Amino acid sequence: MANNTNGHKKKNLVVIQLSGGNDYLNTLVPYQDGHYYDFRPNMGLRGDDVIPIDDKLAFNSHMGTFKSLFDQDKMAVLMGIGYPEPNRSHFRSMDIWHTAQPTTTSSEGWLGKANSLIDPEGKNPITTVNFGRGLPRALALQGVSVASVGALESYGLYTGLAGASNKDAMLDTISRIYQPMADGGFPSRRILETGRGALDGADLLREAPRTYNSDVEYPEDNPIAQSLKGIAQVMSAELGTRIYYAAHGSFDTHTNELVNHALLWDQLSTALACFLDDLKQQGRGDETVIWMFSEFGRRIADNGAGTDHGSGGVAFVIGDSIRGGLYGEYPKLGLADQLEGDVHFNTDFRRVYATLLEDVLGVESEPVLKQKFSTLDLVRS
């Protein structure tokens, strides 16, 4: 891939959304802090439940792949990430992360805008591919075509119709709908282009599994592993896709957190190990960056069986080209240091977005974020 104007080689971005509000303190555990155990008599992790990374912090014991990446300096751990005046609603907070607009509402996703800058003429209908149901607002922008895929093998329009003739007839009708009318009377060129893009994208993506060759065995009963397998398949087909999106969760662990949180990190750790092995076999490790975030963390104190909605959280940037280590400050947990029972944030997530936009995707960040944010020194040239 070509270099950006700032000297960084353009890369592909894989986004993994940890939906539901991941528990920061039980992900990156302050296992030597007495305040942590005071506030979490039921949920505090200790002993074999943690993997120490230094004399203060440890990973959850179900994050073995993350510890390995950290030791290899291939993972940046962003501590205390968030935004001013945090919102504890799932919907509003995720909307803020999706649009990068904490003080206003917007229908324009930050990655939708990035897509339009990467491919301003809309020549590639699959510059961005989402694995999962619906379209995350982060990817939305009027006139930008984004493919949302369940399984590549069955991806397409009207796959549930019985009989090949019925399906062909329906597809022919849809195709003719998205042709310009002779008198120029089509109501919207944007609708036409987006509709044609969906049809063309379906044709391209159906071919991806046929060219894919890997001996990596992704567990079939692991949804995020199957999403990452799909991403690896599209990458191997070299279709010009630059942005990939998948979600994992729910991390909304109000109850039974110790069991549910462990399962979620087991699944993700296994899936990530498979995906990175696949990238290595494809020779794509250096050209791929993974961004992993959640809409907020959880409260400092447990509720007896779990934790409730909080504010500041933890996020991860992963890849062979990433400068690994701890970034930001771990929040203090004393009563005088809290934000109404929550951890304070100290790293604005928009600084990370600016970094990903400029040093990974190779586009200007200010038009996307609507103001200039200083980047972090996360990505090697």
JOBELDA-V890530 format. One record per residue. N is the residue number from 1. SS is DSSP state (a for helix, b for strand, c for the rest). OMEGA is omega in degrees with one decimal (* if undefined). Layout:
{{N	SS	OMEGA} {N	SS	OMEGA}}
This chain:
{{1	c	-179.2} {2	c	177.5} {3	b	171.8} {4	c	177.0} {5	c	179.3} {6	c	175.9} {7	c	178.3} {8	c	175.9} {9	b	178.9} {10	c	-176.1} {11	c	172.5} {12	b	-179.8} {13	b	174.2} {14	b	-179.1} {15	b	174.3} {16	b	-179.4} {17	b	177.0} {18	b	-170.5} {19	c	171.7} {20	c	179.0} {21	c	-178.0} {22	c	179.7} {23	c	-178.8} {24	c	-171.4} {25	c	176.6} {26	c	170.9} {27	c	173.1} {28	b	-163.1} {29	b	175.1} {30	c	-165.4} {31	c	176.7} {32	c	-176.7} {33	c	-179.1} {34	a	178.6} {35	a	-179.0} {36	a	-178.3} {37	a	175.1} {38	a	-177.6} {39	a	-177.4} {40	c	179.5} {41	c	-178.6} {42	c	-170.7} {43	c	-177.6} {44	c	-179.8} {45	c	-179.8} {46	c	175.2} {47	a	-177.6} {48	a	-179.9} {49	a	179.4} {50	b	174.5} {51	b	-177.0} {52	b	173.7} {53	c	171.0} {54	c	-175.7} {55	c	179.4} {56	c	-170.7} {57	c	179.5} {58	b	170.5} {59	b	166.8} {60	b	-174.7} {61	c	179.8} {62	c	-178.0} {63	c	-175.9} {64	a	179.2} {65	a	-180.0} {66	a	177.4} {67	a	178.7} {68	a	178.6} {69	a	178.5} {70	a	179.9} {71	a	178.9} {72	c	-177.6} {73	c	179.2} {74	c	-179.2} {75	b	173.0} {76	b	177.9} {77	b	-175.5} {78	b	-173.4} {79	b	175.8} {80	b	-177.4} {81	b	-179.4} {82	b	-178.2} {83	c	-178.9} {84	c	177.8} {85	c	-173.5} {86	c	178.5} {87	c	-175.5} {88	c	173.5} {89	c	176.1} {90	a	-171.0} {91	a	-177.5} {92	a	-178.7} {93	a	177.8} {94	a	176.8} {95	a	178.2} {96	a	178.1} {97	a	-177.4} {98	a	-175.9} {99	a	-176.6} {100	c	179.8} {101	c	-175.4} {102	c	-172.7} {103	c	179.0} {104	c	174.6} {105	c	-177.2} {106	c	174.5} {107	c	-174.9} {108	c	-179.1} {109	c	-177.3} {110	a	178.4} {111	a	171.1} {112	a	176.8} {113	a	178.3} {114	a	177.3} {115	a	-177.8} {116	a	177.3} {117	a	177.2} {118	a	-176.1} {119	c	-171.8} {120	c	179.6} {121	c	177.3} {122	c	-177.3} {123	c	-178.6} {124	c	-178.0} {125	c	179.6} {126	c	169.2} {127	c	176.8} {128	b	176.3} {129	b	177.0} {130	b	174.9} {131	b	-178.2} {132	c	-179.0} {133	c	176.2} {134	c	-179.8} {135	c	175.8} {136	c	-178.0} {137	a	178.2} {138	a	-175.4} {139	a	-171.0} {140	c	170.1} {141	c	-178.5} {142	c	178.2} {143	c	179.7} {144	c	179.7} {145	c	177.3} {146	c	177.5} {147	b	173.3} {148	b	-167.9} {149	b	169.0} {150	c	175.4} {151	c	-176.6} {152	a	-175.8} {153	a	-177.8} {154	a	-175.2} {155	c	177.0} {156	c	179.4} {157	c	175.7} {158	c	179.2} {159	c	-179.2} {160	c	-179.5} {161	c	178.4} {162	c	176.5} {163	c	-177.9} {164	a	-177.2} {165	a	179.0} {166	a	-179.9} {167	a	-179.4} {168	a	-179.9} {169	a	179.6} {170	a	179.4} {171	a	178.0} {172	a	178.1} {173	a	-180.0} {174	a	-179.4} {175	a	-178.1} {176	a	175.7} {177	a	-175.4} {178	c	170.6} {179	c	177.9} {180	c	177.6} {181	c	-176.4} {182	c	-178.6} {183	c	179.8} {184	c	-173.6} {185	c	179.9} {186	c	-170.2} {187	c	-175.7} {188	c	177.2} {189	a	178.7} {190	a	178.7} {191	a	179.4} {192	a	-175.9} {193	a	179.7} {194	a	178.5} {195	a	177.0} {196	a	179.1} {197	a	178.9} {198	a	179.1} {199	a	-179.3} {200	a	179.7} {201	a	178.2} {202	a	179.5} {203	a	-178.9} {204	a	-174.2} {205	a	178.2} {206	a	-178.3} {207	a	-172.0} {208	a	-179.1} {209	a	-176.4} {210	a	-179.3} {211	a	-174.7} {212	c	179.0} {213	c	-177.8} {214	c	175.7} {215	c	176.5} {216	c	-179.6} {217	c	176.5} {218	c	179.4} {219	c	-175.8} {220	c	-178.3} {221	c	-177.2} {222	c	-172.8} {223	a	-178.2} {224	a	175.4} {225	a	179.4} {226	a	175.2} {227	a	179.7} {228	a	174.0} {229	a	177.9} {230	a	177.5} {231	a	178.2} {232	a	178.8} {233	a	179.6} {234	a	177.3} {235	a	-175.9} {236	a	-179.0} {237	a	177.3} {238	c	-177.6} {239	c	-179.5} {240	c	177.9} {241	c	-178.6} {242	c	-176.6} {243	b	179.2} {244	b	-174.8} {245	b	175.3} {246	b	-180.0} {247	b	179.7} {248	b	179.2} {249	c	34.9} {250	c	175.8} {251	c	-178.3} {252	c	-166.4} {253	c	175.6} {254	c	-179.7} {255	c	175.9} {256	c	-173.2} {257	a	-174.2} {258	a	179.2} {259	a	-174.3} {260	a	-179.3} {261	a	178.0} {262	a	179.9} {263	a	-179.0} {264	a	-180.0} {265	a	172.6} {266	a	-179.6} {267	a	-176.4} {268	a	179.2} {269	a	177.5} {270	a	-178.8} {271	a	-178.7} {272	a	178.0} {273	a	177.9} {274	a	-176.2} {275	a	-179.2} {276	a	174.7} {277	a	178.1} {278	a	178.5} {279	a	179.7} {280	a	179.5} {281	a	179.6} {282	a	-176.1} {283	c	-176.1} {284	c	-177.6} {285	c	-176.3} {286	c	-175.9} {287	c	-178.0} {288	b	175.8} {289	b	-179.8} {290	b	178.2} {291	b	-173.3} {292	b	-174.3} {293	b	172.5} {294	b	-172.0} {295	c	173.2} {296	c	173.6} {297	c	-179.9} {298	b	178.7} {299	c	-179.6} {300	c	-178.3} {301	c	175.2} {302	c	180.0} {303	c	-179.2} {304	c	-179.8} {305	c	-178.4} {306	c	179.3} {307	c	-176.7} {308	c	-173.3} {309	b	179.5} {310	c	-178.0} {311	c	-174.7} {312	c	-176.0} {313	b	178.2} {314	b	179.7} {315	b	-174.2} {316	b	169.7} {317	b	-168.7} {318	b	174.4} {319	c	178.8} {320	c	-177.2} {321	c	-176.4} {322	b	172.7} {323	c	-174.3} {324	c	176.3} {325	b	178.4} {326	b	179.2} {327	b	-176.9} {328	c	-179.2} {329	c	174.2} {330	c	-175.2} {331	c	172.5} {332	c	-172.9} {333	c	177.7} {334	c	-175.9} {335	a	-178.1} {336	a	-175.6} {337	a	-173.7} {338	c	172.1} {339	b	-179.5} {340	c	178.3} {341	c	179.6} {342	b	173.4} {343	c	174.0} {344	c	170.5} {345	c	175.9} {346	c	176.3} {347	b	178.5} {348	b	-176.5} {349	a	-179.2} {350	a	172.7} {351	a	176.6} {352	a	177.6} {353	a	178.4} {354	a	179.4} {355	a	-179.1} {356	a	179.8} {357	a	-173.4} {358	a	-171.7} {359	a	178.5} {360	a	-175.9} {361	a	175.5} {362	c	176.6} {363	c	178.4} {364	c	-176.5} {365	c	-173.8} {366	a	177.1} {367	a	179.7} {368	a	-173.5} {369	a	178.5} {370	c	170.1} {371	c	-175.4} {372	c	174.1} {373	c	177.2} {374	c	-179.4} {375	c	175.7} {376	c	-178.5} {377	c	-174.7} {378	c	-166.6} {379	b	174.8} {380	c	-178.7} {381	c	*}}
